[in-house]
Amino acid sequence: MKKLTLTLATLFVLIQIAKAQVGDSFPEMTGTSLTDAEITVPSATQDKMTLVGIAFSKKAEDDLKTWFQPIWERFIREADPNALIPEMKPDVNVVFIPMFTGLKRGASGSAIRKMQKDVDKKLHPHVIVYSGKMGDYEDQLNMSEKDKPYFYVVNKAGEIIYATSGRSSMKKLNEVEEMVTDY
C-alpha cells in the first residue's frame, strides 16, 4: 500500500511539474529560419496563436519531426478550394526550434545547410534554428529531459496555454487543436 501511495504521489508531482509553465510568458527566443530570416518568438508571432516545438538534442530532434506532418496537415496546409465540404483550419503560427547550445553552437551553420536540404521546403519558414546559451530556457520552459522534444501553444499575449513533451500522438494533437479552436 505504501508503494502505491508513493507512486501516486510521485505521479501527481510529475504532472504538476509538467504543467508548471502553463500561464507563464514564453521567453523571447531569436533564431534563423531555413529561409534565412531572423525571427524572434513570441514577439514576431503575436498576431495570432503560435504552436512552438523545441528540441535540444539529436534524439529530441528526431522525435520533434513526428510533429511535422500532422501539424502541417491540421494547421498549415492550404485547404482545397474545390472540396465538397470546405475545411476550416485555425489560423495559427507554427515554429519548430532545434536548439544548438554549448559546444554544439559552432555546428549550427552546417546544421542549417543540412536541414535546408533534408527538410521539406514547405516547412522551411516554420523551422527556426536557435544558436546560443541554454540560459534560463531550460528552467522557464521546464525542459528537464534533453532527449524529449517540448511542444507549446502560446496565445497572442505570449503566454503558454498548453505544454507537452515527447513524440506526437493523436491525443496530443487533438488537445492542441482544441486549445487553438476553443481559446
Backbone as a chain_set.jsonl record, in Angstrom:
{"seq": "MKKLTLTLATLFVLIQIAKAQVGDSFPEMTGTSLTDAEITVPSATQDKMTLVGIAFSKKAEDDLKTWFQPIWERFIREADPNALIPEMKPDVNVVFIPMFTGLKRGASGSAIRKMQKDVDKKLHPHVIVYSGKMGDYEDQLNMSEKDKPYFYVVNKAGEIIYATSGRSSMKKLNEVEEMVTDY", "coords": {"N": [[0.826, -1.197, 0.0], [1.975, 1.227, 0.773], [3.764, 1.563, -1.293], [2.084, 1.988, -3.505], [0.859, 4.396, -2.725], [3.106, 6.061, -2.639], [3.865, 5.926, -5.336], [1.61, 7.093, -6.582], [1.758, 9.647, -5.436], [4.204, 10.506, -6.481], [3.572, 10.499, -9.225], [1.601, 12.526, -9.244], [3.19, 14.771, -8.542], [4.93, 14.833, -10.772], [3.092, 15.404, -12.807], [2.271, 17.95, -12.018], [4.698, 19.32, -12.279], [5.081, 19.128, -15.049], [3.067, 20.806, -15.902], [3.884, 23.207, -14.98], [4.778, 25.5, -16.404], [2.562, 26.444, -17.79], [0.562, 29.25, -18.259], [2.613, 30.97, -17.77], [4.758, 33.475, -19.28], [6.028, 33.01, -22.554], [9.455, 32.763, -23.1], [11.496, 35.198, -24.795], [12.976, 34.208, -27.812], [15.388, 34.094, -30.226], [16.075, 33.187, -33.537], [17.302, 31.686, -36.627], [15.515, 31.174, -39.546], [14.943, 28.467, -41.891], [14.709, 29.734, -44.237], [16.457, 31.721, -44.082], [15.676, 33.96, -42.595], [15.671, 36.095, -39.786], [14.06, 35.454, -36.794], [12.103, 36.251, -33.969], [10.625, 34.665, -31.362], [8.241, 35.008, -28.833], [7.563, 37.503, -29.888], [7.504, 38.177, -32.658], [5.417, 36.694, -33.49], [3.011, 37.36, -32.375], [0.65, 38.07, -33.564], [-1.217, 36.143, -33.797], [-2.306, 32.947, -32.414], [0.338, 30.693, -31.475], [2.075, 27.774, -32.305], [4.64, 25.995, -30.861], [7.419, 24.013, -31.219], [10.146, 22.464, -29.639], [13.505, 21.298, -29.587], [16.462, 20.02, -28.067], [18.455, 18.153, -28.468], [19.846, 15.506, -30.486], [18.284, 13.139, -30.445], [15.892, 14.159, -29.404], [15.295, 15.929, -31.454], [14.768, 14.159, -33.56], [12.411, 13.002, -32.561], [10.872, 15.301, -32.455], [10.387, 15.696, -35.121], [8.268, 14.004, -35.572], [6.089, 15.519, -35.205], [5.909, 17.202, -37.381], [4.502, 16.455, -39.94], [1.763, 15.868, -39.07], [1.085, 18.357, -37.897], [1.439, 20.021, -40.075], [-0.618, 19.066, -41.772], [-2.931, 19.601, -40.23], [-2.827, 22.36, -39.592], [-1.299, 24.068, -41.303], [-1.253, 23.453, -44.106], [-2.752, 24.451, -47.146], [-6.23, 24.682, -47.572], [-8.304, 22.709, -49.716], [-9.728, 24.385, -52.31], [-11.707, 23.411, -53.944], [-13.035, 21.483, -52.591], [-15.759, 19.435, -51.56], [-16.862, 19.708, -49.007], [-15.92, 22.424, -47.308], [-12.793, 22.915, -45.645], [-12.186, 24.013, -42.354], [-9.695, 25.605, -40.896], [-7.799, 26.379, -38.01], [-6.282, 29.577, -37.689], [-3.081, 29.866, -37.24], [0.286, 30.529, -36.095], [3.202, 28.588, -36.719], [6.077, 27.176, -35.372], [9.079, 25.356, -35.374], [11.76, 24.596, -33.34], [14.969, 23.73, -33.385], [17.492, 23.574, -31.0], [20.761, 24.774, -30.612], [23.14, 24.586, -28.392], [25.767, 25.322, -25.993], [28.684, 23.455, -26.699], [27.746, 22.636, -29.148], [26.924, 24.855, -30.512], [28.66, 25.879, -32.429], [28.24, 24.23, -34.584], [25.887, 24.959, -35.748], [25.592, 26.421, -38.157], [26.366, 24.632, -40.231], [24.466, 22.722, -39.697], [22.107, 24.071, -40.327], [22.412, 24.327, -43.12], [22.354, 21.597, -43.809], [19.772, 20.909, -42.924], [18.303, 22.536, -44.633], [18.535, 21.141, -46.974], [17.484, 18.612, -46.276], [14.958, 18.898, -45.002], [11.569, 19.202, -45.868], [10.751, 21.656, -48.241], [8.405, 23.13, -47.899], [8.202, 23.415, -45.21], [10.276, 25.084, -44.467], [9.951, 27.931, -43.757], [8.975, 27.571, -41.241], [10.773, 26.363, -39.572], [13.04, 27.193, -37.195], [16.268, 27.878, -36.313], [17.892, 27.93, -33.308], [20.742, 29.303, -31.905], [22.776, 29.522, -29.282], [23.036, 30.389, -25.801], [21.809, 28.099, -23.394], [20.837, 29.036, -21.081], [18.251, 30.453, -19.197], [16.191, 29.149, -20.444], [15.804, 26.393, -20.16], [14.888, 26.142, -17.505], [12.728, 28.028, -17.429], [11.004, 26.991, -19.358], [10.633, 24.52, -18.438], [12.124, 22.308, -19.39], [13.315, 19.566, -18.769], [14.236, 17.077, -19.589], [16.57, 16.181, -21.816], [16.401, 14.496, -24.023], [13.862, 14.583, -25.034], [11.415, 16.136, -27.114], [9.794, 19.315, -26.757], [6.586, 20.804, -26.659], [4.538, 23.571, -27.233], [1.644, 25.675, -26.844], [1.089, 28.942, -27.539], [-0.489, 31.9, -26.617], [-1.889, 34.99, -28.071], [-0.931, 36.98, -26.415], [1.5, 36.08, -25.704], [1.633, 34.157, -23.747], [1.974, 30.912, -22.33], [-0.329, 28.446, -22.977], [-0.706, 25.798, -23.185], [1.161, 22.839, -22.73], [3.34, 20.173, -23.566], [5.286, 17.149, -23.873], [7.555, 15.024, -25.709], [7.011, 12.509, -28.298], [4.778, 13.069, -31.063], [1.269, 12.462, -30.799], [-2.025, 11.168, -31.389], [-3.772, 11.918, -29.356], [-2.398, 14.113, -28.163], [-2.298, 15.856, -30.377], [-5.012, 16.321, -30.787], [-5.599, 17.639, -28.385], [-4.046, 19.977, -28.719], [-5.292, 21.074, -30.985], [-7.83, 21.518, -29.917], [-7.197, 23.47, -28.013], [-6.443, 25.687, -29.622], [-8.73, 26.164, -31.082], [-10.755, 26.561, -29.241], [-9.934, 28.602, -27.614]], "CA": [[0.0, 0.0, 0.0], [2.874, 2.377, 0.801], [4.347, 1.694, -2.623], [1.052, 2.589, -4.344], [0.723, 5.786, -2.302], [4.308, 6.754, -3.093], [3.779, 6.008, -6.793], [0.592, 8.094, -6.898], [2.297, 10.95, -5.046], [5.232, 10.835, -7.478], [2.862, 10.821, -10.454], [0.988, 13.838, -9.053], [4.263, 15.773, -8.601], [5.382, 14.921, -12.158], [2.053, 16.098, -13.578], [2.347, 19.355, -11.651], [5.916, 19.88, -12.883], [4.847, 19.247, -16.486], [2.153, 21.916, -16.126], [4.402, 24.363, -14.259], [4.945, 26.691, -17.213], [1.293, 26.933, -18.321], [0.228, 30.531, -17.645], [3.806, 31.82, -17.806], [5.102, 34.044, -20.582], [7.042, 32.286, -23.308], [10.625, 33.648, -23.156], [11.95, 35.62, -26.123], [13.991, 33.325, -28.378], [15.671, 34.522, -31.589], [16.788, 32.204, -34.336], [17.308, 31.865, -38.076], [14.679, 30.181, -40.222], [15.601, 27.805, -43.021], [14.641, 30.684, -45.355], [17.469, 32.717, -43.692], [15.088, 35.113, -41.919], [15.827, 36.096, -38.336], [12.731, 35.532, -36.194], [12.053, 36.193, -32.521], [9.369, 34.127, -30.841], [6.926, 35.156, -29.433], [7.22, 38.865, -30.312], [7.207, 38.231, -34.09], [4.283, 35.821, -33.79], [1.895, 37.718, -31.503], [-0.548, 38.424, -34.301], [-2.16, 35.041, -33.622], [-1.792, 31.854, -31.579], [1.55, 30.106, -32.038], [2.476, 26.438, -31.893], [6.098, 26.0, -30.793], [8.066, 22.746, -30.89], [11.564, 22.709, -29.34], [14.353, 20.137, -29.308], [17.851, 20.418, -27.855], [19.375, 17.032, -28.657], [19.563, 14.788, -31.728], [17.145, 12.239, -30.195], [14.703, 15.001, -29.282], [15.009, 16.457, -32.784], [14.111, 13.074, -34.305], [11.038, 12.9, -32.058], [10.162, 16.527, -32.845], [9.963, 15.522, -36.518], [6.975, 13.3, -35.615], [5.05, 16.551, -35.162], [5.898, 17.97, -38.629], [3.431, 16.131, -40.88], [0.413, 16.11, -38.535], [0.866, 19.807, -37.723], [1.27, 20.537, -41.444], [-1.947, 18.697, -42.259], [-4.018, 20.219, -39.451], [-2.766, 23.803, -39.358], [-0.563, 24.891, -42.276], [-1.603, 23.139, -45.495], [-3.883, 25.188, -47.706], [-7.437, 23.893, -47.786], [-8.676, 22.517, -51.117], [-10.845, 25.28, -52.608], [-12.726, 22.671, -54.689], [-13.573, 20.413, -51.752], [-17.21, 19.43, -51.398], [-17.079, 20.312, -47.691], [-14.717, 23.236, -47.065], [-12.075, 22.723, -44.37], [-11.993, 25.198, -41.53], [-8.482, 25.401, -40.113], [-7.432, 27.518, -37.159], [-5.214, 30.422, -38.233], [-2.028, 29.905, -36.227], [1.692, 30.472, -36.477], [3.841, 27.34, -36.326], [7.544, 27.196, -35.433], [9.827, 24.252, -34.791], [13.045, 25.193, -32.986], [16.086, 22.931, -32.884], [18.392, 24.446, -30.247], [22.181, 24.436, -30.593], [23.688, 25.26, -27.219], [27.055, 24.797, -25.535], [29.667, 23.147, -27.737], [27.06, 22.404, -30.424], [26.62, 26.134, -31.167], [29.522, 26.036, -33.598], [27.748, 23.381, -35.678], [24.553, 25.387, -36.193], [25.636, 26.837, -39.565], [26.338, 23.442, -41.087], [23.181, 22.062, -39.45], [21.105, 24.802, -41.115], [22.578, 23.92, -44.52], [21.886, 20.215, -43.936], [18.311, 20.926, -42.802], [17.745, 23.141, -45.841], [18.481, 20.072, -47.973], [16.738, 17.441, -45.806], [13.589, 19.215, -44.565], [10.675, 19.591, -46.955], [10.791, 23.113, -48.44], [7.183, 23.758, -47.4], [8.376, 23.666, -43.774], [11.411, 25.984, -44.23], [9.649, 29.139, -42.973], [8.498, 27.187, -39.915], [11.879, 25.802, -38.785], [13.917, 28.279, -36.747], [17.407, 27.316, -35.59], [18.407, 28.774, -32.228], [22.135, 29.037, -31.561], [23.118, 30.41, -28.174], [23.092, 29.792, -24.474], [20.577, 27.477, -22.899], [20.4, 30.018, -20.098], [17.07, 30.187, -18.397], [15.153, 28.448, -21.211], [15.574, 25.071, -19.58], [14.05, 26.31, -16.317], [11.489, 28.738, -17.747], [10.124, 26.147, -20.154], [10.574, 23.226, -17.766], [12.667, 21.307, -20.304], [14.239, 18.84, -17.901], [14.755, 15.873, -20.236], [17.135, 16.632, -23.085], [16.087, 13.587, -25.12], [12.457, 14.727, -25.42], [11.029, 17.452, -27.628], [8.756, 20.002, -25.98], [5.636, 21.436, -27.559], [3.766, 24.581, -26.514], [0.698, 26.554, -27.517], [1.292, 30.275, -26.97], [-1.562, 32.789, -27.069], [-1.462, 36.26, -28.675], [-0.235, 37.778, -25.4], [2.797, 35.469, -25.449], [1.544, 33.268, -22.592], [1.839, 29.485, -22.621], [-1.638, 27.955, -22.54], [-0.657, 24.339, -23.249], [2.525, 22.315, -22.839], [3.501, 18.73, -23.519], [6.61, 16.745, -24.339], [7.619, 13.711, -26.334], [6.573, 12.307, -29.678], [3.402, 13.415, -31.393], [0.267, 11.402, -30.69], [-3.362, 11.654, -31.745], [-4.308, 12.581, -28.159], [-1.758, 15.427, -28.038], [-2.735, 16.696, -31.495], [-6.394, 16.73, -30.506], [-5.535, 18.643, -27.312], [-3.539, 21.208, -29.326], [-6.358, 21.618, -31.831], [-8.875, 22.015, -29.014], [-6.713, 24.703, -27.4], [-6.437, 26.807, -30.559], [-10.075, 26.455, -31.576], [-11.633, 26.956, -28.132], [-9.357, 29.7, -26.824]], "C": [[0.865, 1.253, 0.0], [3.449, 2.645, -0.585], [3.357, 2.374, -3.579], [0.881, 4.064, -4.011], [1.913, 6.611, -2.781], [4.28, 6.936, -4.604], [2.77, 7.062, -7.212], [1.075, 9.501, -6.559], [3.348, 11.414, -6.055], [4.587, 11.242, -8.794], [2.224, 12.206, -10.361], [2.032, 14.95, -9.172], [4.743, 15.942, -10.037], [4.369, 15.651, -13.034], [2.105, 17.591, -13.275], [3.568, 20.029, -12.253], [5.702, 20.098, -14.368], [3.96, 20.442, -16.803], [2.686, 23.229, -15.56], [4.477, 25.62, -15.112], [3.648, 27.206, -17.826], [0.89, 28.177, -17.537], [1.397, 31.491, -17.61], [3.993, 32.403, -19.202], [6.151, 33.17, -21.249], [8.242, 33.218, -23.437], [11.008, 33.986, -24.595], [13.091, 34.715, -26.585], [14.169, 33.715, -29.845], [16.48, 33.46, -32.306], [16.677, 32.529, -35.811], [16.474, 30.765, -38.718], [15.473, 29.543, -41.359], [15.46, 28.62, -44.297], [15.586, 31.861, -45.097], [16.891, 33.996, -43.098], [15.332, 34.984, -40.421], [14.453, 36.343, -37.718], [12.853, 35.417, -34.679], [10.657, 35.754, -32.099], [9.303, 34.497, -29.368], [6.642, 36.536, -30.017], [6.868, 38.958, -31.796], [5.965, 37.413, -34.452], [3.042, 36.174, -32.975], [0.655, 38.179, -32.239], [-1.627, 37.351, -34.191], [-1.536, 33.981, -32.729], [-0.586, 31.231, -32.286], [1.793, 28.734, -31.435], [3.987, 26.396, -31.972], [6.593, 24.617, -30.386], [9.553, 22.982, -30.72], [12.279, 21.39, -29.071], [15.776, 20.63, -29.065], [18.793, 19.236, -27.762], [18.969, 16.325, -29.951], [18.348, 13.876, -31.548], [15.848, 13.044, -30.109], [14.303, 15.571, -30.646], [14.313, 15.403, -33.644], [12.66, 12.919, -33.864], [10.219, 14.144, -32.405], [9.64, 16.399, -34.275], [8.647, 14.757, -36.622], [5.808, 14.281, -35.558], [4.876, 17.225, -36.526], [4.672, 17.689, -39.493], [2.033, 16.356, -40.291], [0.103, 17.595, -38.327], [0.661, 20.455, -39.09], [-0.158, 20.291, -41.925], [-3.06, 19.462, -41.538], [-4.022, 21.735, -39.457], [-2.155, 24.643, -40.479], [-1.061, 24.7, -43.705], [-2.832, 23.925, -45.927], [-5.056, 24.239, -47.92], [-7.737, 23.816, -49.285], [-9.891, 23.394, -51.425], [-11.985, 24.565, -53.345], [-13.362, 21.552, -53.875], [-15.081, 20.561, -51.603], [-17.606, 20.077, -50.068], [-15.819, 21.104, -47.355], [-14.12, 22.971, -45.677], [-11.972, 24.054, -43.65], [-10.792, 24.924, -40.628], [-8.247, 26.618, -39.232], [-6.263, 28.279, -37.794], [-4.165, 30.617, -37.142], [-0.657, 30.032, -36.874], [2.239, 29.139, -35.999], [5.347, 27.503, -36.454], [8.095, 25.957, -34.737], [11.236, 24.769, -34.566], [14.039, 24.136, -32.513], [17.078, 23.897, -32.223], [19.82, 23.899, -30.298], [22.822, 25.257, -29.485], [25.026, 24.641, -26.852], [28.011, 24.581, -26.697], [29.033, 22.966, -29.112], [26.763, 23.71, -31.172], [27.431, 26.324, -32.436], [29.048, 25.241, -34.804], [26.429, 23.868, -36.261], [24.53, 25.789, -37.665], [25.572, 25.647, -40.505], [25.024, 22.68, -40.899], [22.073, 22.75, -40.246], [21.198, 24.37, -42.574], [22.07, 22.497, -44.75], [20.358, 20.167, -43.861], [17.657, 21.533, -44.039], [17.635, 22.107, -46.961], [17.497, 18.976, -47.567], [15.268, 17.703, -45.464], [12.781, 19.687, -45.772], [10.601, 21.117, -47.035], [9.546, 23.824, -47.901], [7.286, 24.086, -45.914], [9.495, 24.674, -43.472], [11.064, 27.248, -43.454], [9.267, 28.83, -41.526], [9.569, 26.56, -39.031], [12.849, 26.934, -38.489], [15.029, 27.659, -35.906], [17.898, 28.338, -34.578], [19.839, 28.341, -31.935], [22.536, 30.027, -30.474], [23.172, 29.646, -26.869], [21.737, 29.185, -24.107], [19.962, 28.376, -21.837], [19.218, 29.568, -19.273], [16.002, 29.4, -19.148], [14.796, 27.108, -20.582], [14.649, 25.151, -18.371], [12.703, 26.946, -16.653], [10.498, 27.86, -18.498], [10.012, 24.733, -19.599], [11.012, 22.09, -18.683], [13.736, 20.512, -19.57], [14.858, 17.606, -18.548], [15.247, 16.217, -21.635], [16.783, 15.738, -24.266], [14.629, 13.621, -25.55], [12.265, 16.085, -26.089], [9.924, 18.023, -26.74], [7.877, 20.773, -26.956], [4.72, 22.342, -26.749], [2.741, 25.24, -27.432], [0.797, 27.878, -26.778], [0.199, 31.196, -27.517], [-0.994, 34.105, -27.615], [-0.692, 37.143, -27.708], [1.138, 37.198, -25.07], [2.814, 34.533, -24.25], [1.353, 31.825, -23.038], [0.486, 29.023, -22.084], [-1.719, 26.431, -22.594], [0.799, 23.927, -23.396], [2.495, 20.799, -22.762], [4.912, 18.402, -23.977], [6.517, 15.366, -24.967], [7.136, 13.713, -27.769], [5.122, 12.765, -29.839], [2.502, 12.204, -31.19], [-1.081, 12.009, -31.057], [-3.964, 12.421, -30.566], [-3.726, 13.994, -28.024], [-2.207, 16.372, -29.145], [-4.162, 17.189, -31.291], [-6.44, 17.79, -29.411], [-5.065, 19.988, -27.857], [-4.646, 21.855, -30.147], [-7.494, 22.196, -30.99], [-8.456, 23.349, -28.387], [-6.812, 25.88, -28.356], [-7.824, 27.117, -31.106], [-10.998, 26.963, -30.48], [-11.148, 28.186, -27.386], [-9.949, 31.026, -27.207]], "O": [[0.548, 2.229, -0.679], [3.603, 3.794, -0.999], [3.747, 3.233, -4.369], [0.771, 4.895, -4.912], [1.745, 7.728, -3.272], [4.64, 8.003, -5.1], [3.049, 7.852, -8.114], [0.826, 10.441, -7.314], [3.373, 12.585, -6.436], [5.005, 12.22, -9.414], [2.302, 12.981, -11.314], [1.787, 15.96, -9.831], [4.944, 17.07, -10.487], [4.75, 16.431, -13.907], [1.993, 18.411, -14.187], [3.493, 21.178, -12.69], [6.092, 21.136, -14.903], [4.092, 21.035, -17.874], [2.013, 24.257, -15.647], [4.259, 26.715, -14.595], [3.633, 28.323, -18.345], [0.875, 28.166, -16.306], [1.207, 32.696, -17.44], [3.453, 31.887, -20.18], [7.053, 32.653, -20.59], [8.071, 34.367, -23.847], [10.862, 33.161, -25.498], [14.05, 34.483, -25.848], [13.214, 33.672, -30.62], [17.437, 32.907, -31.763], [16.046, 33.511, -36.202], [16.692, 29.579, -38.471], [16.541, 30.026, -41.735], [16.021, 28.253, -45.33], [15.531, 32.872, -45.796], [17.566, 35.026, -43.101], [15.213, 33.897, -39.855], [13.768, 37.306, -38.064], [13.611, 34.592, -34.169], [9.654, 36.384, -32.434], [10.306, 34.293, -28.683], [5.573, 36.734, -30.596], [6.003, 39.754, -32.16], [5.516, 37.442, -35.597], [2.114, 35.37, -32.891], [-0.301, 38.635, -31.611], [-2.802, 37.608, -34.455], [-0.377, 34.098, -32.332], [-0.493, 31.235, -33.513], [1.728, 28.551, -30.22], [4.568, 26.716, -33.01], [6.226, 24.109, -29.327], [10.172, 23.632, -31.562], [11.743, 20.491, -28.422], [16.253, 21.535, -29.75], [19.808, 19.295, -27.068], [17.862, 16.53, -30.449], [17.472, 13.843, -32.412], [14.829, 12.651, -30.677], [13.117, 15.682, -30.954], [13.373, 15.719, -34.373], [11.775, 12.726, -34.698], [9.011, 14.051, -32.625], [8.578, 16.929, -34.602], [7.97, 14.843, -37.646], [4.667, 13.909, -35.832], [3.807, 17.766, -36.807], [3.881, 18.597, -39.752], [1.193, 16.975, -40.945], [-1.024, 18.032, -38.559], [-0.188, 21.332, -39.245], [-0.82, 21.201, -42.424], [-4.016, 19.916, -42.167], [-5.082, 22.35, -39.342], [-2.47, 25.828, -40.591], [-1.267, 25.673, -44.43], [-3.81, 24.05, -45.19], [-4.878, 23.119, -48.399], [-7.454, 24.755, -50.028], [-10.967, 23.176, -50.868], [-13.11, 25.064, -53.366], [-14.14, 20.761, -54.407], [-15.606, 21.672, -51.53], [-18.541, 20.873, -49.998], [-14.76, 20.515, -47.14], [-14.836, 22.824, -44.686], [-11.706, 25.089, -44.26], [-10.869, 24.109, -39.709], [-8.468, 27.752, -39.656], [-5.362, 27.67, -38.37], [-4.341, 31.43, -36.235], [-0.466, 29.69, -38.041], [1.789, 28.613, -34.982], [5.847, 27.912, -37.502], [7.64, 25.568, -33.661], [11.85, 25.319, -35.48], [13.966, 23.689, -31.368], [17.455, 24.909, -32.813], [20.053, 22.714, -30.058], [23.021, 26.464, -29.621], [25.378, 23.567, -27.339], [28.129, 25.432, -27.577], [29.706, 23.124, -30.13], [26.389, 23.674, -32.344], [26.93, 26.877, -33.415], [29.422, 25.554, -35.934], [25.901, 23.246, -37.183], [23.546, 25.524, -38.356], [24.808, 25.654, -41.471], [24.527, 22.061, -41.839], [21.192, 22.078, -40.783], [20.179, 24.077, -43.2], [21.43, 22.221, -45.765], [19.721, 19.464, -44.646], [16.581, 21.099, -44.449], [16.738, 22.193, -47.8], [16.758, 18.464, -48.408], [14.429, 16.817, -45.622], [13.261, 20.473, -46.589], [10.412, 21.789, -46.021], [9.619, 24.984, -47.495], [6.548, 24.934, -45.41], [9.647, 25.08, -42.319], [11.819, 27.62, -42.555], [9.241, 29.728, -40.684], [9.309, 26.257, -37.867], [13.406, 27.552, -39.396], [14.76, 26.994, -34.906], [18.269, 29.457, -34.93], [20.112, 27.156, -31.742], [22.623, 31.229, -30.722], [23.331, 28.425, -26.841], [20.679, 29.7, -24.468], [18.741, 28.47, -21.707], [19.188, 28.465, -18.728], [14.997, 29.017, -18.549], [13.624, 26.745, -20.489], [13.738, 24.336, -18.223], [11.658, 26.462, -16.216], [9.288, 27.973, -18.298], [9.385, 23.862, -20.201], [10.365, 21.045, -18.75], [14.929, 20.765, -19.737], [15.902, 17.136, -18.097], [14.452, 16.508, -22.529], [16.86, 16.185, -25.411], [14.199, 12.783, -26.342], [12.878, 17.072, -25.683], [9.213, 17.283, -26.061], [8.357, 21.323, -27.948], [4.19, 21.941, -25.713], [2.948, 25.347, -28.641], [0.617, 27.944, -25.562], [-0.015, 31.265, -28.727], [0.22, 34.311, -27.623], [0.115, 37.969, -28.134], [1.864, 37.757, -24.248], [3.885, 34.151, -23.78], [0.65, 31.555, -24.012], [0.187, 29.181, -20.901], [-2.683, 25.839, -22.107], [1.573, 24.58, -24.095], [1.728, 20.215, -21.997], [5.648, 19.285, -24.42], [5.539, 14.641, -24.785], [6.888, 14.759, -28.369], [4.358, 12.833, -28.876], [2.922, 11.064, -31.386], [-1.247, 13.229, -31.034], [-4.597, 13.46, -30.759], [-4.463, 14.955, -27.798], [-2.468, 17.549, -28.893], [-4.478, 18.341, -31.59], [-7.226, 18.733, -29.493], [-5.619, 21.028, -27.5], [-4.905, 23.051, -30.015], [-8.05, 23.243, -31.321], [-9.278, 24.255, -28.249], [-7.223, 26.966, -27.949], [-8.066, 28.238, -31.554], [-11.93, 27.717, -30.759], [-11.898, 28.756, -26.594], [-9.578, 32.054, -26.642]]}, "num_chains": 1, "name": "protein.A"}
